[in-house]
């Protein structure tokens, strides 16, 4: 288990439980059941109390937890006939964005997911989830396929942002992101986006301009990372904690601001402690969202999505 900085008291308690169990393995005559039960109860209470009062910066840390389930974990569990489609038909294949066709609980769908990878090799392969323009042009290709064959679109955002390198800028990163947002806003089929970890900058918004946008309880969603915001406003990334609070990047803040449409609760202690339970909760929320749009015409779906985004920020 990888423990975050604010989880040190939890780590100490759970470490003691592990030590006791190892001692009992060496000496089977030891009676540790009551002590282990007592420590487990204390640890469970401490986890629940800690996660019930997370600060925005602590939620940033949880959203970035390396053990948190990533898109391919979701795909393996909830998508059937999973068929990725490679390439943007213009330049290259970008593996930070995994997209294609599948079935979700028996329903044919198109999917777009940002994959960070879970070890050194896979993180390099997927460029840590930071897409080049080719990834967003592949997303546009999927949106167009979905519209052509009347397929709902499911997207899963989890990125620190689009790749900011020179090569990406040379190939039109900003234009590719804008085209992807436009395609998402224009598709005349149900479109559900879920922020499963980090939803940072245009890199996430490019695949999240959806009819329904859901966030996991401890995920984050913003036009810029806290570090990036702090570097601009305070000329120092050391102010990232203050920036995280000011940006209103948590699911709870964004639901209140009506930027998102719902929050998917996470298991006590975060998605990394019970990934399968988390994935099933997301799937249930997606199914609910799809049922809400069953029977709507393409024009009505488009009208509702347009009204949703135009209403953001209005005070009247």
N, C-alpha and C positions, 0 to 999 in steps of 0.2 A: 504494500500500500504506500503510495506517495502522499505524504502529508504536506499541506500548505502551511505557511508561516503561522497563521492564526489558529491552526489546529494542533499546536504543540502540546497543550494540556491533554487533548484527546489521544495524541500519539503516546504520551507517557503512560496513560491508563491502559491503553490497548497493548502497549509494550510489556507492561507488568503481567497481563493475562497470558501473553505468549511465553514469557519466562516461566511462569508457574506451570504451564502445560508441559514445557520442556523438562522441568525438574521432575514432574510426575512421570514422564516417560522414562527417565533415568532411575527413578525410585518408585515403583508401582505401589508401595505401601503408603505413600503420602496421600493424605486426604485433603484435596484442594477444591472439591466441588462447591462448597459453600462460599469460599473466598472468591473463586472465579465467578460465581453467580453474582456476588455482591459487586465486584469490579465491573462486570458486564452491565449491570443495572446502572451503575454510576456513569459508565462510558456512554450508554445509550441516552441517558438524561442530558449529559454534557453535549453530545452531538446535536440533540434536538434543540437545546437552548441556544447553542452557538449558531445554528443555521436559521433559527427563528429571528435573529437580529443582525443579520449580515449587513455591513455597510456597502455602499456602491463599489468601493475599491475591492472589498473582499469578494463581491459577486464577480468582478472582473477576473480575479484569480481563480474562482471556481469555474467560470466559463472557459478558461484556458487550461484547466486541469488535464494533464496528459492521459489520464485514465477515462476521460469522458468518452462516451460512444460517438464515433464519427459516422459520416454518411454511409460508408460501405457496411458498417455494422447494422445500420437501419435497413439497407438494401437486402442484406442476407436474411434478415428476420421477417420483413413485412412485404417484400416484393417477390412475386413469382414470375417465372419466365423472363428473368432479368436479362435484358439484351442491350448492352452499351453500344452506342454508335460513335465511331471515332472520326475526328477531323472536322474542320470548319468549311471544307471545300474551297478554301482560298489559299491557305499557307501551311498550316501544320495541325497536329493533334496536341492538345493541351490536357494533361492528365490531372491538373488541379480541379478541373470541372469534369465530372463523370455524368454523362447524359445519355438518354436513349428511351427505350420502350419496355414496358413490363405490365404485369397485372397486380392490382392492389385489392386484396380480398375479393378476387374474381372479376374486378372491373378493369378493362384495358385503360392504361394511362401512359402519359409521357412523363419522364422525370428528369430533373436537373439537380445535381448535388455537388457541393464543394467538399473535397476530401483532403485532409491534412496529412494523413499517414500516422502510424503509431509506433514506428521505430525508425532508426536512422535511414535505412535503405528506402522504406516506403515514403518517408518524409521528403527525401531528395527526389524520388520518382514523381511525387505529386506537388513538388515545389512548395511544401508547407501550406498548401491550400491557397496560395496566391497566384491567381490566373494571369496569363498573358492575354492579349487581345483575341487570340485564337480561341480561347475558352469561352469568351462572351459571344463570339461569332458562332460558335457551336451551339450556344444556348439559343441564339436567334433561329438557327436551323431547326432546333427542337420545337420552339414556339410555332414556327411555320408549319411543321409537320402536324402538330397538335391541332392547329386550326383547320388544316386540310382534311384530316380524318376524324374531326370532332372528338378529340381525346382530352380529358381533363389533364391538367398539368400539376404535378407535385414538385416543389423545389425545397431544398434543404440547405440553408445558408450557414456556413461555418468558415469564416476567413478573417484574417487580420487585415485584409485589404487586397486590392488588385496589386499585381507585381509592379513596383515603382521604378524598375530599371530603365536604362537608356534604350535597350532593345524593344521594350514594350512601348515606349513613347514613340520610337521610330515607326512602329507598325500601327499607330493610331489607337492607343489605349483608351483615351477619353471618348473618342468617336464610337469605339466598340461597346463601351459601357452604355453610352447614350442609346445606341441602337438596340441593345438588349432590354433596357428599360422601356423603350418605345414598343418593342415587340411584346413584352409582358403586359403592358397596358392595353394593347390592341387585340390580343387573342380572344376570340369569341367562345371560349369554353371555360368551365370552372377552373380556377387557378388558385391553388393553396400553397402558401410559403410558410415554412417553419424555421425559426432561428433556433438551432440546436446547440450552439456554443457562442462563438464570436460572430457578430454580424456587423462588421466594420466597413465604413466608407462606401463609396460607389461599388466596390467589389462585391458587397452583399446586396445592396439595393438593386443592382443589375438583374438579380434573379428573384427579387422579392416584391415587385410592383404588382401584388396579387389581389384577388377578390377577398381573400381571407389571409391575414398574417397572424400566425401564432408564435409564441415564444415559450421555451422552457423556463421554468420559474427562476433559475439562476443563470440564464443566458443574458447577453448584452447586445444592444443594437444602436448604432450611432453613425453619423456622417463622418466621424473621425475618431481615432483611438484616443484614450486619455493622454497617452504620452505625446501624440502628435499635437493635440490641442494645447497641452502644457508648453510644448516647445515653441508654439506660435505666440501664445498669450503672455507667458512668463519667461520665455527664452530659456526654459529649463525643464527637462523631463522629470525632475524631482518633484514637480507640482502635480504629478499625475493623479494623486489621490483627490486633490481639490477639483481637478478637471473632471474626474469621474462623477463626483457629486453634482457639479454644475451642469454637466451635459445631459442629465436625466436619461441615462442609458439603460436603466434596469427595466425589467418587464412590468413591474408594478407602476413605475412612473409613466411608461409609454402607454399602458392601458388607460390610465387616468387622462392622458393627453389625447386619447383616441387615435394614436398612430398604429396600434395593433388591435386585433379583434378578440384575443383571448390568451390566457396563460395556462400552460400545461404544468400541473404540479409535478415536482420531482420527489423521489423517495427521500426520507430523512437522511441528511448527510450528503445529498447531491447525487446527480446521475451516475457518477463514477462508482458509487457504492452499490448500485443495483441497476446496471445498464439494461438488462432484459425488461425489467419492469418499466423503466423509462421509455424504452422504444415502443412497448405495447400501449402506454398511455398516449404517446404521440400519435400512434396509428388510430386509436379510438377517437381522438380529437379530429384527425383528418377525415375519418369516416363521417363524423357528425357534420363537418363543414361541407362535404360533398353532398350529403343528403339534403342539406338546406338549399342547395342550388339545383337539385334534381327537378326537371320539368321546366326550368327557365330557358327561354330562347337565347340565342347568341346575342341579339340586340339588347335584351334585358340584362344579361350578365355584364355586357359592356357599359350599359347605362348605370348600373349599380356601382361598378368599379370606378367609373368616372366621378360619380357623386361622392363616393367615399374619399377619394384623394382631393377633390376640390374643397371638401368640407374641412380638411385639416388646417388648423391655424386660424380658422374663423371664430370670432368671438360673438357674433350675432346669430 
